[in-house]
């Protein structure tokens, strides 16, 4: 399931509504006891993706090892 959700995130990158579906699969795998019985607002996740898409895109283009203390200051307003 991890491969499937990763594939879907890659395929649907740029489409927040479809990304919510891909991320929902991933979240259910990671913490099934929490997400199985509700408590997950798909619209809230979609809104968050849309509101922060520029920032998400900036990080998407980078390797995680490039994150530094300067990023903490630069992105602290988010």
Phi, psi and omega in degrees: 000328179298317179297321180296313181294323177296318177300315181295320176300316179296314182293323186258012179304132179099350179242090185307322181298318180283328177298326177302319178297315180296317180290329177298319177299313181297316180295322179296324178291314184291325184215066186299324182295331178279311188275345184297325186253030178096202182081011182238118182260100182298322180294323178296319177295317179298316178299318179297316178299314181296317182293334185243020188298322180297313179297315178300317179297321178300314180289328180299327183281351186251160171275141183301332181290349179275353180293133184223178177298329178299326177294324179301318179289313184298320186258009182294341180283349181274000000 
